[in-house]
Amino acid sequence: MSKTTVTRLFIGSGIAIVAGALLSIAAIWLAIANDEFVMSGPDIVGIHGSALGWSLIGFAIVGAIAMAGGAIGGLVSWIGALLNTWRLDSKTWFAVLLLLGIFNLGFFAMIAYLVAGPDGTAAPARHGTQATVAA
């Protein structure tokens, strides 16, 4: 997986997570504001059976699915970055991505990789001169 593919997947996943969170928060906020939830103090104990209440719950579920899809996409982009850096001669980027991902700091590792990381699929630069063949 090339670095551009990893970048696009990571950014798209981040957008999906933010959009899903905003949709879920807005739907739940609207449901509370319109008294669609039956409240017992600060707890939600039921839902009024109106069309608005169920549609807002549906929007909240769609937002949660978008967030889950974004999280899966982020995981796939992290795995793609790991596979990409494994191809390099120096395993420093691979080790940093792996360890930070394991210790739940993968977001920061991915940002660093996208900004300054090498592309393991790029053709290595040739060192030396090419001899010309005279016919």
The first five atom37 places (N, CA, C, CB, O) and aatype in JSON, in Angstrom:
{
  "aatype": [12, 15, 11, 16, 16, 19, 16, 1, 10, 13, 9, 7, 15, 7, 9, 0, 9, 19, 0, 7, 0, 10, 10, 15, 9, 0, 0, 9, 17, 10, 0, 9, 0, 2, 3, 6, 13, 19, 12, 15, 7, 14, 3, 9, 19, 7, 9, 8, 7, 15, 0, 10, 7, 17, 15, 10, 9, 7, 13, 0, 9, 19, 7, 0, 9, 0, 12, 0, 7, 7, 0, 9, 7, 7, 10, 19, 15, 17, 9, 7, 0, 10, 10, 2, 16, 17, 1, 10, 3, 15, 11, 16, 17, 13, 0, 19, 10, 10, 10, 10, 7, 9, 13, 2, 10, 7, 13, 13, 0, 12, 9, 0, 18, 10, 19, 0, 7, 14, 3, 7, 16, 0, 0, 14, 0, 1, 8, 7, 16, 5, 0, 16, 19, 0, 0],
  "atom_mask": [
    [1, 1, 1, 1, 1],
    [1, 1, 1, 1, 1],
    [1, 1, 1, 1, 1],
    [1, 1, 1, 1, 1],
    [1, 1, 1, 1, 1],
    [1, 1, 1, 1, 1],
    [1, 1, 1, 1, 1],
    [1, 1, 1, 1, 1],
    [1, 1, 1, 1, 1],
    [1, 1, 1, 1, 1],
    [1, 1, 1, 1, 1],
    [1, 1, 1, 0, 1],
    [1, 1, 1, 1, 1],
    [1, 1, 1, 0, 1],
    [1, 1, 1, 1, 1],
    [1, 1, 1, 1, 1],
    [1, 1, 1, 1, 1],
    [1, 1, 1, 1, 1],
    [1, 1, 1, 1, 1],
    [1, 1, 1, 0, 1],
    [1, 1, 1, 1, 1],
    [1, 1, 1, 1, 1],
    [1, 1, 1, 1, 1],
    [1, 1, 1, 1, 1],
    [1, 1, 1, 1, 1],
    [1, 1, 1, 1, 1],
    [1, 1, 1, 1, 1],
    [1, 1, 1, 1, 1],
    [1, 1, 1, 1, 1],
    [1, 1, 1, 1, 1],
    [1, 1, 1, 1, 1],
    [1, 1, 1, 1, 1],
    [1, 1, 1, 1, 1],
    [1, 1, 1, 1, 1],
    [1, 1, 1, 1, 1],
    [1, 1, 1, 1, 1],
    [1, 1, 1, 1, 1],
    [1, 1, 1, 1, 1],
    [1, 1, 1, 1, 1],
    [1, 1, 1, 1, 1],
    [1, 1, 1, 0, 1],
    [1, 1, 1, 1, 1],
    [1, 1, 1, 1, 1],
    [1, 1, 1, 1, 1],
    [1, 1, 1, 1, 1],
    [1, 1, 1, 0, 1],
    [1, 1, 1, 1, 1],
    [1, 1, 1, 1, 1],
    [1, 1, 1, 0, 1],
    [1, 1, 1, 1, 1],
    [1, 1, 1, 1, 1],
    [1, 1, 1, 1, 1],
    [1, 1, 1, 0, 1],
    [1, 1, 1, 1, 1],
    [1, 1, 1, 1, 1],
    [1, 1, 1, 1, 1],
    [1, 1, 1, 1, 1],
    [1, 1, 1, 0, 1],
    [1, 1, 1, 1, 1],
    [1, 1, 1, 1, 1],
    [1, 1, 1, 1, 1],
    [1, 1, 1, 1, 1],
    [1, 1, 1, 0, 1],
    [1, 1, 1, 1, 1],
    [1, 1, 1, 1, 1],
    [1, 1, 1, 1, 1],
    [1, 1, 1, 1, 1],
    [1, 1, 1, 1, 1],
    [1, 1, 1, 0, 1],
    [1, 1, 1, 0, 1],
    [1, 1, 1, 1, 1],
    [1, 1, 1, 1, 1],
    [1, 1, 1, 0, 1],
    [1, 1, 1, 0, 1],
    [1, 1, 1, 1, 1],
    [1, 1, 1, 1, 1],
    [1, 1, 1, 1, 1],
    [1, 1, 1, 1, 1],
    [1, 1, 1, 1, 1],
    [1, 1, 1, 0, 1],
    [1, 1, 1, 1, 1],
    [1, 1, 1, 1, 1],
    [1, 1, 1, 1, 1],
    [1, 1, 1, 1, 1],
    [1, 1, 1, 1, 1],
    [1, 1, 1, 1, 1],
    [1, 1, 1, 1, 1],
    [1, 1, 1, 1, 1],
    [1, 1, 1, 1, 1],
    [1, 1, 1, 1, 1],
    [1, 1, 1, 1, 1],
    [1, 1, 1, 1, 1],
    [1, 1, 1, 1, 1],
    [1, 1, 1, 1, 1],
    [1, 1, 1, 1, 1],
    [1, 1, 1, 1, 1],
    [1, 1, 1, 1, 1],
    [1, 1, 1, 1, 1],
    [1, 1, 1, 1, 1],
    [1, 1, 1, 1, 1],
    [1, 1, 1, 0, 1],
    [1, 1, 1, 1, 1],
    [1, 1, 1, 1, 1],
    [1, 1, 1, 1, 1],
    [1, 1, 1, 1, 1],
    [1, 1, 1, 0, 1],
    [1, 1, 1, 1, 1],
    [1, 1, 1, 1, 1],
    [1, 1, 1, 1, 1],
    [1, 1, 1, 1, 1],
    [1, 1, 1, 1, 1],
    [1, 1, 1, 1, 1],
    [1, 1, 1, 1, 1],
    [1, 1, 1, 1, 1],
    [1, 1, 1, 1, 1],
    [1, 1, 1, 1, 1],
    [1, 1, 1, 0, 1],
    [1, 1, 1, 1, 1],
    [1, 1, 1, 1, 1],
    [1, 1, 1, 0, 1],
    [1, 1, 1, 1, 1],
    [1, 1, 1, 1, 1],
    [1, 1, 1, 1, 1],
    [1, 1, 1, 1, 1],
    [1, 1, 1, 1, 1],
    [1, 1, 1, 1, 1],
    [1, 1, 1, 1, 1],
    [1, 1, 1, 0, 1],
    [1, 1, 1, 1, 1],
    [1, 1, 1, 1, 1],
    [1, 1, 1, 1, 1],
    [1, 1, 1, 1, 1],
    [1, 1, 1, 1, 1],
    [1, 1, 1, 1, 1],
    [1, 1, 1, 1, 1]
  ],
  "atom_positions": [
    [[0.85, -1.16, 0.0], [0.0, 0.0, 0.0], [0.9, 1.23, 0.0], [-0.97, -0.01, 1.22], [1.79, 1.35, 0.84]],
    [[0.68, 2.13, -0.93], [1.54, 3.31, -1.03], [1.2, 4.33, 0.06], [1.41, 3.94, -2.41], [0.15, 4.26, 0.7]],
    [[2.1, 5.27, 0.25], [1.9, 6.28, 1.29], [0.7, 7.16, 0.95], [3.16, 7.13, 1.46], [-0.01, 7.59, 1.85]],
    [[0.48, 7.44, -0.33], [-0.68, 8.26, -0.69], [-1.99, 7.53, -0.38], [-0.63, 8.63, -2.19], [-2.96, 8.17, 0.04]],
    [[-2.03, 6.23, -0.57], [-3.23, 5.46, -0.24], [-3.44, 5.45, 1.27], [-3.11, 4.01, -0.77], [-4.57, 5.6, 1.74]],
    [[-2.37, 5.27, 2.03], [-2.46, 5.3, 3.49], [-2.96, 6.66, 3.95], [-1.08, 4.98, 4.14], [-3.81, 6.75, 4.84]],
    [[-2.44, 7.73, 3.34], [-2.85, 9.09, 3.7], [-4.33, 9.31, 3.43], [-2.01, 10.11, 2.94], [-5.05, 9.81, 4.29]],
    [[-4.77, 8.94, 2.25], [-6.19, 9.13, 1.89], [-7.1, 8.33, 2.8], [-6.44, 8.73, 0.45], [-8.14, 8.83, 3.23]],
    [[-6.73, 7.1, 3.11], [-7.54, 6.26, 3.97], [-7.58, 6.82, 5.4], [-6.99, 4.83, 3.98], [-8.64, 6.82, 6.02]],
    [[-6.46, 7.3, 5.91], [-6.42, 7.85, 7.26], [-7.25, 9.13, 7.36], [-4.97, 8.13, 7.68], [-8.0, 9.3, 8.32]],
    [[-7.12, 10.01, 6.39], [-7.89, 11.26, 6.41], [-9.38, 10.98, 6.24], [-7.39, 12.23, 5.31], [-10.2, 11.58, 6.92]],
    [[-9.72, 10.07, 5.33], [-11.13, 9.71, 5.16], [-11.72, 9.08, 6.4], [0.0, 0.0, 0.0], [-12.88, 9.34, 6.73]],
    [[-10.94, 8.28, 7.09], [-11.4, 7.66, 8.33], [-11.63, 8.72, 9.41], [-10.39, 6.62, 8.82], [-12.6, 8.65, 10.15]],
    [[-10.73, 9.68, 9.48], [-10.9, 10.76, 10.45], [-12.14, 11.58, 10.17], [0.0, 0.0, 0.0], [-12.85, 11.98, 11.1]],
    [[-12.4, 11.84, 8.9], [-13.61, 12.59, 8.53], [-14.86, 11.79, 8.89], [-13.61, 12.91, 7.02], [-15.83, 12.36, 9.38]],
    [[-14.84, 10.47, 8.66], [-15.99, 9.63, 9.01], [-16.24, 9.62, 10.51], [-15.78, 8.2, 8.5], [-17.39, 9.66, 10.94]],
    [[-15.18, 9.57, 11.3], [-15.33, 9.57, 12.75], [-15.93, 10.89, 13.22], [-13.98, 9.32, 13.45], [-16.85, 10.9, 14.04]],
    [[-15.42, 12.01, 12.73], [-15.93, 13.32, 13.14], [-17.37, 13.51, 12.69], [-15.04, 14.45, 12.57], [-18.2, 13.98, 13.46]],
    [[-17.68, 13.13, 11.45], [-19.05, 13.28, 10.95], [-20.02, 12.4, 11.72], [-19.11, 12.95, 9.45], [-21.13, 12.83, 12.06]],
    [[-19.63, 11.18, 12.0], [-20.48, 10.28, 12.78], [-20.72, 10.79, 14.18], [0.0, 0.0, 0.0], [-21.83, 10.7, 14.7]],
    [[-19.68, 11.32, 14.81], [-19.83, 11.86, 16.17], [-20.76, 13.06, 16.17], [-18.46, 12.25, 16.75], [-21.62, 13.19, 17.04]],
    [[-20.6, 13.95, 15.2], [-21.47, 15.12, 15.13], [-22.93, 14.72, 14.88], [-21.0, 16.06, 14.02], [-23.83, 15.29, 15.49]],
    [[-23.15, 13.74, 14.01], [-24.51, 13.27, 13.73], [-25.14, 12.64, 14.97], [-24.51, 12.27, 12.57], [-26.29, 12.92, 15.29]],
    [[-24.39, 11.81, 15.66], [-24.92, 11.16, 16.87], [-25.21, 12.18, 17.97], [-23.94, 10.11, 17.38], [-26.26, 12.12, 18.6]],
    [[-24.3, 13.1, 18.19], [-24.5, 14.11, 19.23], [-25.7, 14.99, 18.89], [-23.24, 14.98, 19.4], [-26.51, 15.3, 19.77]],
    [[-25.81, 15.4, 17.64], [-26.93, 16.25, 17.23], [-28.27, 15.51, 17.38], [-26.76, 16.72, 15.78], [-29.25, 16.1, 17.85]],
    [[-28.3, 14.26, 17.0], [-29.56, 13.49, 17.1], [-29.97, 13.31, 18.55], [-29.41, 12.13, 16.42], [-31.14, 13.47, 18.89]],
    [[-29.02, 12.97, 19.41], [-29.36, 12.78, 20.83], [-29.74, 14.11, 21.48], [-28.17, 12.14, 21.58], [-30.66, 14.16, 22.3]],
    [[-29.04, 15.17, 21.13], [-29.37, 16.49, 21.67], [-30.77, 16.92, 21.25], [-28.34, 17.52, 21.21], [-31.52, 17.44, 22.07]],
    [[-31.13, 16.7, 19.98], [-32.47, 17.05, 19.51], [-33.53, 16.2, 20.19], [-32.57, 16.88, 18.0], [-34.62, 16.7, 20.5]],
    [[-33.23, 14.94, 20.43], [-34.2, 14.07, 21.1], [-34.43, 14.54, 22.54], [-33.72, 12.62, 21.09], [-35.56, 14.53, 23.02]],
    [[-33.38, 14.94, 23.22], [-33.53, 15.44, 24.59], [-34.26, 16.78, 24.58], [-32.16, 15.57, 25.28], [-35.11, 17.02, 25.43]],
    [[-33.92, 17.66, 23.63], [-34.54, 18.98, 23.57], [-36.03, 18.9, 23.25], [-33.84, 19.84, 22.53], [-36.8, 19.75, 23.7]],
    [[-36.46, 17.91, 22.49], [-37.87, 17.76, 22.12], [-38.62, 16.8, 23.04], [-37.98, 17.27, 20.7], [-39.73, 16.38, 22.72]],
    [[-38.03, 16.45, 24.17], [-38.65, 15.56, 25.16], [-39.07, 14.23, 24.55], [-39.85, 16.22, 25.8], [-40.15, 13.71, 24.87]],
    [[-38.24, 13.68, 23.69], [-38.52, 12.37, 23.11], [-38.09, 11.25, 24.04], [-37.82, 12.24, 21.77], [-38.55, 10.12, 23.89]],
    [[-37.21, 11.54, 24.97], [-36.77, 10.56, 25.94], [-37.57, 10.71, 27.23], [-35.26, 10.69, 26.22], [-37.89, 11.83, 27.64]],
    [[-37.88, 9.59, 27.86], [-38.49, 9.61, 29.18], [-37.34, 9.64, 30.17], [-39.45, 8.35, 29.42], [-36.51, 8.73, 30.22]],
    [[-37.29, 10.71, 30.97], [-36.16, 10.92, 31.86], [-36.57, 10.64, 33.31], [-35.61, 12.37, 31.73], [-37.69, 10.94, 33.72]],
    [[-35.65, 10.07, 34.06], [-35.8, 9.9, 35.5], [-34.55, 10.51, 36.12], [-35.99, 8.38, 35.91], [-33.55, 9.83, 36.33]],
    [[-34.62, 11.81, 36.4], [-33.44, 12.55, 36.82], [-32.52, 12.71, 35.61], [0.0, 0.0, 0.0], [-32.98, 13.14, 34.55]],
    [[-31.24, 12.38, 35.75], [-30.33, 12.49, 34.61], [-30.33, 11.24, 33.72], [-28.93, 12.76, 35.1], [-29.61, 11.2, 32.72]],
    [[-31.11, 10.23, 34.07], [-31.09, 8.97, 33.34], [-32.21, 8.91, 32.31], [-31.2, 7.79, 34.31], [-33.32, 9.39, 32.55]],
    [[-31.91, 8.3, 31.17], [-32.92, 8.04, 30.15], [-33.5, 6.65, 30.44], [-32.31, 8.12, 28.69], [-32.77, 5.66, 30.45]],
    [[-34.8, 6.6, 30.67], [-35.42, 5.32, 31.02], [-36.38, 4.83, 29.96], [-36.14, 5.44, 32.34], [-36.89, 3.71, 30.06]],
    [[-36.65, 5.62, 28.95], [-37.56, 5.19, 27.9], [-37.57, 6.16, 26.74], [0.0, 0.0, 0.0], [-36.93, 7.21, 26.77]],
    [[-38.33, 5.79, 25.7], [-38.45, 6.62, 24.5], [-39.94, 6.8, 24.2], [-37.7, 5.98, 23.27], [-40.7, 5.83, 24.22]],
    [[-40.35, 8.04, 23.93], [-41.72, 8.25, 23.48], [-41.84, 7.63, 22.09], [-42.09, 9.79, 23.46], [-40.92, 7.71, 21.28]],
    [[-42.96, 7.01, 21.84], [-43.12, 6.26, 20.6], [-43.5, 7.08, 19.39], [0.0, 0.0, 0.0], [-44.27, 6.61, 18.55]],
    [[-42.99, 8.28, 19.26], [-43.32, 9.11, 18.1], [-42.33, 8.84, 16.96], [-43.3, 10.61, 18.48], [-41.26, 8.26, 17.16]],
    [[-42.73, 9.28, 15.77], [-41.87, 9.1, 14.6], [-40.58, 9.89, 14.74], [-42.61, 9.53, 13.33], [-39.52, 9.44, 14.32]],
    [[-40.67, 11.08, 15.34], [-39.46, 11.9, 15.53], [-38.47, 11.2, 16.45], [-39.83, 13.27, 16.11], [-37.27, 11.19, 16.16]],
    [[-38.95, 10.63, 17.53], [-38.05, 9.95, 18.47], [-37.33, 8.79, 17.83], [0.0, 0.0, 0.0], [-36.11, 8.65, 17.98]],
    [[-38.05, 7.95, 17.11], [-37.42, 6.8, 16.47], [-36.49, 7.2, 15.33], [-38.47, 5.84, 15.95], [-35.46, 6.57, 15.11]],
    [[-36.86, 8.26, 14.59], [-35.96, 8.69, 13.51], [-34.67, 9.28, 14.07], [-36.66, 9.72, 12.61], [-33.6, 9.09, 13.5]],
    [[-34.78, 10.01, 15.19], [-33.56, 10.54, 15.8], [-32.68, 9.43, 16.35], [-33.91, 11.53, 16.92], [-31.45, 9.51, 16.28]],
    [[-33.29, 8.38, 16.91], [-32.51, 7.22, 17.35], [-31.84, 6.57, 16.14], [-33.42, 6.19, 18.1], [-30.69, 6.14, 16.23]],
    [[-32.55, 6.5, 15.03], [-31.95, 5.96, 13.8], [-30.75, 6.77, 13.33], [0.0, 0.0, 0.0], [-29.74, 6.2, 12.92]],
    [[-30.86, 8.11, 13.4], [-29.73, 8.96, 13.03], [-28.55, 8.74, 13.96], [-30.14, 10.42, 13.04], [-27.4, 8.72, 13.52]],
    [[-28.83, 8.58, 15.25], [-27.75, 8.32, 16.2], [-27.06, 6.99, 15.89], [-28.3, 8.32, 17.65], [-25.84, 6.88, 16.01]],
    [[-27.84, 5.98, 15.5], [-27.26, 4.68, 15.15], [-26.42, 4.79, 13.88], [-28.36, 3.62, 14.97], [-25.34, 4.2, 13.8]],
    [[-26.9, 5.54, 12.89], [-26.12, 5.75, 11.65], [-24.81, 6.45, 11.98], [-26.93, 6.57, 10.61], [-23.77, 6.11, 11.42]],
    [[-24.85, 7.43, 12.88], [-23.62, 8.1, 13.3], [-22.65, 7.15, 13.99], [0.0, 0.0, 0.0], [-21.44, 7.23, 13.77]],
    [[-23.19, 6.25, 14.82], [-22.33, 5.27, 15.5], [-21.71, 4.31, 14.5], [-23.12, 4.49, 16.55], [-20.55, 3.93, 14.64]],
    [[-22.46, 3.92, 13.48], [-21.92, 3.03, 12.43], [-20.82, 3.75, 11.65], [-23.04, 2.56, 11.48], [-19.81, 3.14, 11.29]],
    [[-21.03, 5.05, 11.37], [-19.99, 5.82, 10.67], [-18.72, 5.92, 11.51], [-20.5, 7.22, 10.34], [-17.61, 5.83, 10.97]],
    [[-18.87, 6.1, 12.81], [-17.69, 6.15, 13.68], [-16.98, 4.8, 13.71], [-18.1, 6.57, 15.11], [-15.75, 4.75, 13.71]],
    [[-17.74, 3.71, 13.75], [-17.12, 2.38, 13.75], [-16.39, 2.12, 12.43], [-18.19, 1.28, 13.99], [-15.29, 1.57, 12.42]],
    [[-17.0, 2.53, 11.32], [-16.34, 2.38, 10.02], [-15.08, 3.2, 9.93], [0.0, 0.0, 0.0], [-14.08, 2.75, 9.37]],
    [[-15.11, 4.41, 10.48], [-13.91, 5.25, 10.51], [-12.81, 4.64, 11.36], [0.0, 0.0, 0.0], [-11.63, 4.72, 11.01]],
    [[-13.19, 4.03, 12.48], [-12.18, 3.38, 13.34], [-11.56, 2.18, 12.62], [-12.82, 2.93, 14.67], [-10.35, 1.97, 12.72]],
    [[-12.36, 1.42, 11.91], [-11.83, 0.28, 11.14], [-10.92, 0.78, 10.03], [-12.98, -0.57, 10.56], [-9.87, 0.2, 9.78]],
    [[-11.33, 1.86, 9.34], [-10.48, 2.45, 8.31], [-9.16, 2.96, 8.86], [0.0, 0.0, 0.0], [-8.12, 2.82, 8.21]],
    [[-9.19, 3.55, 10.05], [-7.96, 4.0, 10.69], [-7.03, 2.84, 11.02], [0.0, 0.0, 0.0], [-5.82, 2.95, 10.87]],
    [[-7.61, 1.72, 11.47], [-6.82, 0.54, 11.75], [-6.18, -0.01, 10.48], [-7.68, -0.54, 12.42], [-5.02, -0.41, 10.47]],
    [[-6.95, -0.03, 9.4], [-6.42, -0.52, 8.12], [-5.3, 0.4, 7.62], [-7.56, -0.61, 7.07], [-4.31, -0.08, 7.07]],
    [[-5.46, 1.71, 7.79], [-4.39, 2.62, 7.36], [-3.13, 2.44, 8.2], [-4.86, 4.09, 7.44], [-2.02, 2.53, 7.68]],
    [[-3.29, 2.17, 9.49], [-2.13, 1.91, 10.35], [-1.42, 0.63, 9.91], [-2.57, 1.8, 11.84], [-0.19, 0.59, 9.85]],
    [[-2.18, -0.42, 9.62], [-1.58, -1.67, 9.13], [-0.88, -1.44, 7.79], [-2.66, -2.77, 9.0], [0.2, -1.98, 7.55]],
    [[-1.5, -0.64, 6.93], [-0.86, -0.31, 5.65], [0.44, 0.44, 5.85], [0.0, 0.0, 0.0], [1.42, 0.2, 5.13]],
    [[0.47, 1.36, 6.81], [1.72, 2.09, 7.1], [2.77, 1.15, 7.65], [1.46, 3.24, 8.1], [3.95, 1.28, 7.33]],
    [[2.36, 0.2, 8.48], [3.31, -0.79, 9.0], [3.9, -1.62, 7.86], [2.63, -1.71, 10.03], [5.11, -1.83, 7.8]],
    [[3.04, -2.1, 6.97], [3.53, -2.9, 5.85], [4.43, -2.09, 4.93], [2.36, -3.47, 5.05], [5.41, -2.6, 4.38]],
    [[4.1, -0.81, 4.78], [4.9, 0.07, 3.93], [6.29, 0.29, 4.53], [4.19, 1.42, 3.74], [7.29, 0.25, 3.81]],
    [[6.35, 0.53, 5.84], [7.65, 0.8, 6.46], [8.46, -0.47, 6.67], [7.45, 1.51, 7.78], [9.68, -0.4, 6.86]],
    [[7.83, -1.63, 6.65], [8.56, -2.89, 6.78], [9.51, -3.1, 5.59], [7.58, -4.08, 6.9], [10.53, -3.77, 5.73]],
    [[9.18, -2.55, 4.45], [9.99, -2.72, 3.24], [11.28, -1.91, 3.26], [9.19, -2.33, 2.02], [12.19, -2.17, 2.47]],
    [[11.37, -0.96, 4.16], [12.56, -0.1, 4.22], [13.73, -0.84, 4.84], [12.26, 1.18, 5.0], [13.54, -1.77, 5.62]],
    [[14.94, -0.42, 4.48], [16.14, -1.03, 5.06], [16.22, -0.73, 6.56], [17.4, -0.51, 4.35], [16.5, -1.61, 7.37]],
    [[15.97, 0.52, 6.92], [15.97, 0.89, 8.33], [14.58, 0.61, 8.91], [16.37, 2.4, 8.52], [13.57, 1.03, 8.33]],
    [[14.54, -0.08, 10.02], [13.26, -0.47, 10.63], [12.82, 0.51, 11.72], [13.37, -1.87, 11.22], [11.95, 0.18, 12.52]],
    [[13.39, 1.71, 11.75], [13.06, 2.68, 12.79], [11.6, 3.11, 12.69], [13.98, 3.89, 12.7], [10.88, 3.11, 13.7]],
    [[11.16, 3.49, 11.5], [9.77, 3.92, 11.34], [8.8, 2.8, 11.67], [9.52, 4.42, 9.92], [7.76, 3.02, 12.29]],
    [[9.14, 1.59, 11.27], [8.3, 0.44, 11.58], [8.17, 0.26, 13.09], [8.86, -0.84, 10.93], [7.06, 0.08, 13.6]],
    [[9.28, 0.31, 13.79], [9.27, 0.11, 15.24], [8.49, 1.21, 15.95], [10.7, 0.06, 15.78], [7.73, 0.94, 16.88]],
    [[8.66, 2.45, 15.5], [7.95, 3.57, 16.12], [6.44, 3.43, 15.9], [8.45, 4.91, 15.56], [5.66, 3.58, 16.83]],
    [[6.04, 3.13, 14.66], [4.61, 2.96, 14.37], [4.02, 1.79, 15.15], [4.4, 2.73, 12.87], [2.92, 1.91, 15.69]],
    [[4.73, 0.7, 15.22], [4.23, -0.47, 15.92], [4.09, -0.22, 17.42], [5.16, -1.66, 15.68], [3.04, -0.49, 17.99]],
    [[5.13, 0.3, 18.05], [5.09, 0.5, 19.49], [4.09, 1.57, 19.91], [6.47, 0.88, 19.99], [3.35, 1.38, 20.88]],
    [[4.04, 2.68, 19.19], [3.06, 3.71, 19.54], [1.64, 3.23, 19.28], [3.34, 4.99, 18.75], [0.73, 3.59, 20.03]],
    [[1.44, 2.43, 18.25], [0.12, 1.86, 18.01], [-0.31, 0.9, 19.09], [0.0, 0.0, 0.0], [-1.47, 0.88, 19.49]],
    [[0.62, 0.1, 19.56], [0.31, -0.86, 20.63], [-0.04, -0.13, 21.92], [1.5, -1.82, 20.85], [-0.91, -0.57, 22.67]],
    [[0.64, 0.98, 22.19], [0.42, 1.72, 23.43], [-0.61, 2.84, 23.26], [1.73, 2.29, 23.93], [-0.57, 3.83, 23.99]],
    [[-1.54, 2.69, 22.32], [-2.67, 3.6, 22.09], [-2.27, 5.03, 21.76], [-3.54, 3.62, 23.3], [-3.01, 5.96, 22.05]],
    [[-1.12, 5.21, 21.16], [-0.71, 6.52, 20.67], [-0.55, 6.48, 19.15], [0.6, 6.96, 21.35], [0.21, 7.26, 18.58]],
    [[-1.27, 5.58, 18.52], [-1.16, 5.39, 17.08], [-1.57, 6.6, 16.27], [0.0, 0.0, 0.0], [-1.05, 6.81, 15.18]],
    [[-2.5, 7.41, 16.79], [-2.92, 8.6, 16.07], [-1.74, 9.54, 15.87], [-4.04, 9.32, 16.83], [-1.53, 10.05, 14.77]],
    [[-0.96, 9.75, 16.93], [0.2, 10.65, 16.83], [1.29, 10.05, 15.95], [0.76, 10.95, 18.23], [1.97, 10.77, 15.22]],
    [[1.45, 8.74, 16.01], [2.43, 8.08, 15.14], [2.03, 8.21, 13.68], [2.57, 6.59, 15.52], [2.87, 8.44, 12.81]],
    [[0.74, 8.06, 13.4], [0.28, 8.18, 12.02], [0.43, 9.61, 11.5], [-1.19, 7.74, 11.9], [0.79, 9.81, 10.34]],
    [[0.15, 10.6, 12.34], [0.34, 12.0, 11.92], [1.82, 12.24, 11.59], [-0.13, 12.98, 13.04], [2.13, 12.86, 10.57]],
    [[2.73, 11.75, 12.44], [4.16, 11.91, 12.19], [4.56, 11.19, 10.91], [4.98, 11.38, 13.38], [5.35, 11.7, 10.12]],
    [[4.0, 9.98, 10.69], [4.32, 9.23, 9.48], [3.81, 9.96, 8.24], [3.73, 7.82, 9.55], [4.51, 10.02, 7.23]],
    [[2.61, 10.51, 8.31], [2.06, 11.19, 7.14], [2.83, 12.47, 6.82], [0.59, 11.52, 7.35], [2.96, 12.84, 5.66]],
    [[3.33, 13.14, 7.85], [4.05, 14.39, 7.63], [5.49, 14.13, 7.18], [4.05, 15.23, 8.91], [5.96, 14.76, 6.24]],
    [[6.19, 13.2, 7.83], [7.62, 13.07, 7.59], [8.07, 11.65, 7.24], [8.37, 13.53, 8.78], [9.26, 11.44, 7.0]],
    [[7.18, 10.68, 7.21], [7.59, 9.3, 7.01], [7.97, 8.99, 5.57], [0.0, 0.0, 0.0], [7.51, 9.65, 4.64]],
    [[8.8, 7.99, 5.4], [9.21, 7.59, 4.05], [8.17, 6.69, 3.41], [10.57, 6.88, 4.1], [7.32, 6.11, 4.09]],
    [[8.24, 6.58, 2.08], [7.35, 5.69, 1.34], [8.14, 4.44, 0.96], [6.77, 6.4, 0.06], [9.08, 4.52, 0.17]],
    [[7.77, 3.32, 1.51], [8.47, 2.07, 1.23], [8.2, 1.51, -0.14], [0.0, 0.0, 0.0], [8.91, 0.61, -0.59]],
    [[7.17, 2.03, -0.84], [6.88, 1.53, -2.18], [7.58, 2.33, -3.26], [5.39, 1.55, -2.43], [7.58, 1.92, -4.43]],
    [[8.19, 3.46, -2.91], [8.91, 4.27, -3.89], [10.15, 3.52, -4.35], [9.29, 5.65, -3.3], [10.78, 2.79, -3.59]],
    [[10.49, 3.72, -5.6], [11.67, 3.06, -6.15], [12.92, 3.63, -5.48], [11.75, 3.25, -7.7], [13.06, 4.85, -5.37]],
    [[13.81, 2.77, -5.03], [15.02, 3.28, -4.37], [15.88, 4.06, -5.36], [15.83, 2.12, -3.76], [15.97, 3.72, -6.54]],
    [[16.51, 5.1, -4.85], [17.39, 5.91, -5.7], [18.65, 5.12, -6.01], [17.73, 7.26, -5.01], [19.23, 4.49, -5.12]],
    [[19.08, 5.17, -7.26], [20.29, 4.47, -7.65], [21.49, 5.33, -7.38], [20.23, 4.07, -9.13], [21.53, 6.51, -7.72]],
    [[22.46, 4.73, -6.78], [23.72, 5.43, -6.5], [24.77, 4.9, -7.47], [24.17, 5.24, -5.0], [24.87, 3.7, -7.72]],
    [[25.53, 5.8, -7.98], [26.57, 5.38, -8.92], [26.25, 5.92, -10.32], [0.0, 0.0, 0.0], [25.26, 6.62, -10.52]],
    [[27.09, 5.59, -11.25], [26.91, 6.05, -12.6], [26.55, 4.88, -13.5], [28.17, 6.77, -13.11], [26.92, 3.73, -13.25]],
    [[25.86, 5.2, -14.53], [25.54, 4.17, -15.5], [26.55, 4.25, -16.64], [24.08, 4.33, -16.04], [26.87, 5.32, -17.15]],
    [[27.04, 3.11, -17.0], [28.01, 3.05, -18.09], [27.25, 3.08, -19.41], [28.92, 1.77, -17.99], [26.24, 2.4, -19.57]],
    [[27.75, 3.88, -20.34], [27.1, 3.91, -21.66], [27.78, 2.88, -22.54], [27.16, 5.34, -22.3], [29.0, 2.7, -22.5]],
    [[26.98, 2.24, -23.32], [27.5, 1.21, -24.2], [27.55, 1.8, -25.62], [26.62, -0.1, -24.14], [26.54, 2.24, -26.17]],
    [[28.73, 1.79, -26.17], [28.88, 2.28, -27.53], [28.73, 1.13, -28.49], [30.24, 2.99, -27.73], [29.31, 0.06, -28.29]],
    [[27.95, 1.34, -29.51], [27.73, 0.25, -30.46], [28.68, 0.31, -31.61], [26.33, 0.28, -30.98], [28.62, -0.54, -32.5]]
  ]
}
